[in-house]
Amino acid sequence: MPSQSETSNSQTRPSTQDTTQYQHLIVEAGIRPGVGLIQLNRPKALNALNTPLMEELRAVLAQWDDDPTIRCVVLTGNERAFAAGADIREMADQSAISMYLRDQFRTWDAVRRFRKPLLACVRGYALGGGLELALLCDMIFAGESAKFGCPEIKLGIIPGAGATQWLPRLLGKQRAMELILTGEIVSAKEMAQWGILNRIAPDDTVLDLTLNVAETIAQQAPIAVLAAKEAIQHAYETFLTEGILVERKVFFLLFASEDQKEGMQAFLEKRKPQWQGS
């Protein structure tokens, strides 16, 4: 649940908190102008990522992807854990065929395809699937208590939601090997030194820091933000030449938007632009 400081802060911000529609999430649209907040809410299980939680997350993101009033989203947990991993109880008795048929990772694919900026605010543990969920976000902000790791090797398995692909790209082969093959837990400070995190802040202020960045993003031209995220994602998912072509395509297409005209005219007139999202 939100800390006392978060509760007091939220009283000064308009929001629409819905604790009845979702069993495992706390969802607030408009916690800041243009910003939505999703809080993983299985505190007794350290926010372990079971199927019902992930299905709810997929539903919220699908709704907000089509909602023009939501321009940036923050994903967080609580003070003890962002998410301590996948729900082992749910997987322990599964077979290879049952895991394949249940389409275990369809929500992870949906998170990766979410078009709007998605910022992770991590406090406490982000392990296994929790780390992979944070890696799917576009930025990661961490509290000083945050701890990260891939402990799957200690269960006789490997990461299955993308860590074996993301971490070599972000850390290089050697550090990715160390993190995945040892299963050791590392601090936020070390992850920041490795280049994974955007910023570290005290646990009681890191959510506000993340929301401030999200609000800044939400104030930018909406179509340009979508285009920029698409181009940057291609940098990780394609070869350089193809990524450059995607970047140029979306760059040129932005000149067909009203926001491009408004943005450049406002610059010339030395005023603040009024974005229309068209």
C-alpha positions as CSV (number, residue, x, y, z in Angstrom):
1,M,0.0,0.0,0.0
2,P,1.2,3.6,-0.4
3,S,3.3,4.9,2.3
4,Q,2.1,7.7,4.6
5,S,4.1,10.3,2.7
6,E,2.6,9.1,-0.6
7,T,-0.9,9.3,0.9
8,S,-0.4,12.8,2.0
9,N,1.0,13.8,-1.4
10,S,-1.8,12.2,-3.3
11,Q,-4.3,14.3,-1.3
12,T,-3.0,17.3,-3.1
13,R,-3.3,15.8,-6.6
14,P,-6.5,15.0,-8.4
15,S,-6.8,11.3,-9.1
16,T,-9.4,8.6,-9.7
17,Q,-8.3,5.7,-7.5
18,D,-10.2,2.4,-8.1
19,T,-9.7,-0.3,-5.6
20,T,-12.8,-2.3,-6.4
21,Q,-12.3,-3.1,-10.1
22,Y,-8.9,-4.7,-9.7
23,Q,-8.1,-7.3,-7.1
24,H,-4.3,-7.1,-7.4
25,L,-3.7,-3.5,-8.5
26,I,-4.3,0.0,-7.3
27,V,-5.0,2.2,-10.3
28,E,-5.0,6.0,-10.4
29,A,-5.6,7.9,-13.6
30,G,-4.7,11.6,-13.5
31,I,-2.5,11.4,-10.4
32,R,-0.6,14.2,-12.2
33,P,-1.8,15.9,-15.4
34,G,-1.6,13.3,-18.2
35,V,-0.1,10.6,-15.9
36,G,-1.5,7.3,-14.8
37,L,-0.2,5.3,-11.8
38,I,-0.4,1.5,-11.5
39,Q,0.6,0.0,-8.1
40,L,1.1,-3.8,-7.8
41,N,-0.9,-4.8,-4.8
42,R,-0.2,-8.2,-3.4
43,P,1.7,-7.1,-0.3
44,K,1.6,-10.4,1.6
45,A,3.2,-12.1,-1.4
46,L,5.7,-9.3,-2.0
47,N,3.8,-8.6,-5.2
48,A,4.6,-11.9,-6.7
49,L,3.5,-11.9,-10.3
50,N,0.7,-14.4,-10.7
51,T,-1.6,-14.8,-13.7
52,P,-4.6,-12.8,-12.3
53,L,-2.3,-9.8,-11.5
54,M,-0.7,-9.9,-15.0
55,E,-4.1,-10.1,-16.7
56,E,-5.2,-7.1,-14.8
57,L,-2.1,-5.2,-15.7
58,R,-2.6,-6.1,-19.4
59,A,-6.2,-4.8,-19.2
60,V,-5.2,-1.5,-17.7
61,L,-2.5,-0.9,-20.2
62,A,-4.8,-1.8,-23.1
63,Q,-7.3,0.7,-21.8
64,W,-4.8,3.5,-21.3
65,D,-3.1,2.9,-24.7
66,D,-6.4,4.1,-26.2
67,D,-7.0,6.9,-23.7
68,P,-5.7,10.3,-24.9
69,T,-5.8,11.8,-21.4
70,I,-3.1,9.3,-20.3
71,R,0.2,10.2,-21.9
72,C,2.7,8.6,-19.5
73,V,2.4,5.7,-17.0
74,V,4.3,4.9,-13.8
75,L,4.4,1.3,-12.5
76,T,5.4,0.7,-8.9
77,G,5.0,-1.7,-6.0
78,N,5.3,-0.9,-2.3
79,E,8.1,-0.2,0.1
80,R,9.1,-3.9,0.6
81,A,8.9,-5.0,-3.0
82,F,8.4,-3.8,-6.6
83,A,7.8,-7.5,-7.3
84,A,9.8,-10.4,-5.8
85,G,9.4,-12.5,-8.9
86,A,6.9,-14.8,-10.5
87,D,4.5,-16.8,-8.3
88,I,6.3,-20.0,-7.7
89,R,3.2,-21.7,-6.2
90,E,1.4,-21.2,-9.5
91,M,4.3,-22.8,-11.5
92,A,5.6,-25.5,-9.4
93,D,3.4,-28.3,-10.6
94,Q,3.2,-27.2,-14.3
95,S,4.5,-29.3,-17.1
96,A,6.2,-28.1,-20.3
97,I,3.0,-28.6,-22.3
98,S,0.8,-26.9,-19.8
99,M,3.1,-23.9,-19.6
100,Y,3.2,-23.7,-23.4
101,L,-0.6,-23.9,-23.7
102,R,-1.3,-21.3,-21.0
103,D,0.6,-18.7,-23.0
104,Q,2.5,-17.7,-20.0
105,F,4.1,-14.6,-21.4
106,R,1.3,-12.9,-23.4
107,T,1.0,-10.1,-20.8
108,W,4.7,-9.5,-21.0
109,D,4.4,-9.1,-24.7
110,A,1.6,-6.7,-24.2
111,V,3.7,-4.6,-21.8
112,R,6.5,-4.5,-24.4
113,R,4.1,-3.3,-27.0
114,F,2.5,-0.6,-24.9
115,R,3.0,2.5,-27.0
116,K,3.2,5.2,-24.3
117,P,6.2,5.8,-22.0
118,L,6.1,3.4,-19.1
119,L,8.3,4.3,-16.1
120,A,9.2,1.9,-13.3
121,C,9.6,3.1,-9.7
122,V,11.3,0.3,-7.7
123,R,11.6,0.0,-4.0
124,G,12.6,-3.1,-2.1
125,Y,13.0,-6.3,-4.2
126,A,12.8,-6.5,-8.0
127,L,13.8,-10.2,-8.5
128,G,13.3,-12.6,-11.4
129,G,10.1,-11.6,-13.1
130,G,10.0,-8.4,-11.1
131,L,13.3,-7.4,-12.6
132,E,12.1,-8.4,-16.1
133,L,9.0,-6.4,-15.7
134,A,11.1,-3.3,-14.7
135,L,13.3,-3.9,-17.7
136,L,10.3,-3.8,-20.0
137,C,9.7,-0.3,-18.8
138,D,11.3,2.6,-20.6
139,M,13.0,4.1,-17.5
140,I,13.8,2.7,-14.1
141,F,13.9,4.9,-11.0
142,A,15.0,3.2,-7.8
143,G,14.8,3.8,-4.1
144,E,18.0,3.4,-2.1
145,S,16.7,0.1,-0.6
146,A,16.0,-1.4,-4.0
147,K,17.6,-4.8,-4.7
148,F,17.8,-6.6,-8.1
149,G,18.6,-10.1,-9.2
150,C,17.8,-13.2,-11.3
151,P,17.5,-16.0,-8.8
152,E,15.8,-18.4,-11.3
153,I,19.0,-20.5,-11.6
154,K,18.6,-21.5,-7.9
155,L,15.2,-23.0,-8.9
156,G,16.6,-25.0,-11.7
157,I,15.3,-22.8,-14.4
158,I,16.3,-19.6,-16.3
159,P,14.6,-16.3,-16.7
160,G,11.8,-16.6,-19.2
161,A,10.4,-13.1,-19.7
162,G,13.3,-11.6,-21.5
163,A,16.2,-11.2,-19.1
164,T,18.6,-13.4,-21.1
165,Q,18.1,-11.0,-24.0
166,W,17.7,-7.6,-22.3
167,L,20.6,-7.9,-19.8
168,P,23.4,-8.7,-22.4
169,R,22.2,-5.7,-24.4
170,L,22.2,-3.4,-21.3
171,L,25.1,-4.8,-19.3
172,G,27.2,-6.7,-21.8
173,K,27.8,-10.4,-21.9
174,Q,30.0,-10.8,-18.9
175,R,27.9,-9.0,-16.3
176,A,24.7,-10.6,-17.7
177,M,26.3,-14.0,-17.3
178,E,27.3,-13.2,-13.7
179,L,23.9,-11.9,-12.7
180,I,22.0,-14.8,-14.3
181,L,24.4,-17.7,-13.5
182,T,25.0,-16.8,-9.9
183,G,21.5,-15.7,-9.0
184,E,23.1,-13.1,-6.7
185,I,21.2,-10.0,-5.5
186,V,22.8,-6.6,-6.2
187,S,22.1,-3.2,-4.8
188,A,20.5,-0.2,-6.5
189,K,23.9,1.5,-6.3
190,E,25.6,-1.3,-8.2
191,M,22.8,-1.4,-10.8
192,A,23.1,2.3,-11.3
193,Q,26.9,1.9,-11.8
194,W,26.1,-0.7,-14.5
195,G,23.9,1.8,-16.3
196,I,20.5,0.1,-15.7
197,L,18.9,2.8,-13.6
198,N,18.0,6.4,-14.5
199,R,18.3,7.7,-11.0
200,I,18.4,6.7,-7.3
201,A,16.5,8.6,-4.6
202,P,15.5,8.1,-1.0
203,D,12.7,5.5,-0.7
204,D,10.2,8.1,0.6
205,T,10.8,10.5,-2.3
206,V,11.5,8.3,-5.3
207,L,7.8,7.9,-6.3
208,D,7.4,11.7,-6.4
209,L,10.6,11.9,-8.5
210,T,9.3,9.3,-10.9
211,L,5.9,11.1,-11.1
212,N,7.7,14.4,-11.8
213,V,9.5,12.9,-14.7
214,A,6.3,11.3,-16.0
215,E,4.5,14.7,-15.8
216,T,7.3,16.4,-17.7
217,I,7.0,13.7,-20.5
218,A,3.2,14.1,-20.4
219,Q,3.6,17.8,-21.2
220,Q,5.4,17.1,-24.5
221,A,3.8,16.7,-27.9
222,P,1.9,13.4,-27.7
223,I,2.6,12.1,-31.2
224,A,6.2,13.0,-31.0
225,V,6.6,11.1,-27.7
226,L,5.0,8.0,-29.3
227,A,7.3,8.3,-32.3
228,A,10.4,8.8,-30.2
229,K,9.6,5.7,-28.1
230,E,9.0,3.6,-31.3
231,A,12.3,4.7,-32.8
232,I,14.3,4.1,-29.6
233,Q,12.8,0.6,-29.2
234,H,14.0,-0.3,-32.7
235,A,17.5,0.5,-31.6
236,Y,17.4,-2.5,-29.3
237,E,15.3,-4.8,-31.5
238,T,16.9,-4.3,-34.9
239,F,20.2,-3.8,-36.7
240,L,21.5,-0.3,-36.8
241,T,20.7,0.3,-40.5
242,E,17.1,-0.7,-40.1
243,G,16.8,1.3,-36.9
244,I,18.0,4.4,-38.6
245,L,15.4,3.9,-41.4
246,V,12.7,3.6,-38.8
247,E,13.9,6.8,-37.0
248,R,13.9,8.7,-40.3
249,K,10.4,7.5,-41.2
250,V,8.8,8.6,-38.0
251,F,10.9,11.9,-38.1
252,F,9.5,12.7,-41.5
253,L,5.9,11.7,-40.6
254,L,5.9,14.1,-37.6
255,F,5.9,16.9,-40.1
256,A,2.4,15.9,-41.1
257,S,1.2,16.6,-37.5
258,E,-0.4,19.8,-36.2
259,D,1.8,19.5,-33.1
260,Q,5.0,19.9,-35.2
261,K,3.6,23.1,-36.7
262,E,2.5,24.4,-33.3
263,G,5.8,23.5,-31.6
264,M,8.0,25.2,-34.1
265,Q,5.7,28.3,-34.3
266,A,5.7,28.6,-30.6
267,F,9.5,28.4,-30.5
268,L,9.7,31.2,-33.1
269,E,7.1,33.3,-31.1
270,K,8.9,32.5,-27.8
271,R,5.8,31.1,-26.1
272,K,4.7,27.8,-24.6
273,P,3.2,25.4,-27.2
274,Q,-0.4,24.2,-26.9
275,W,-0.3,20.6,-27.9
276,Q,-3.4,19.1,-29.5
277,G,-2.2,15.5,-30.0
278,S,-2.9,15.7,-33.7
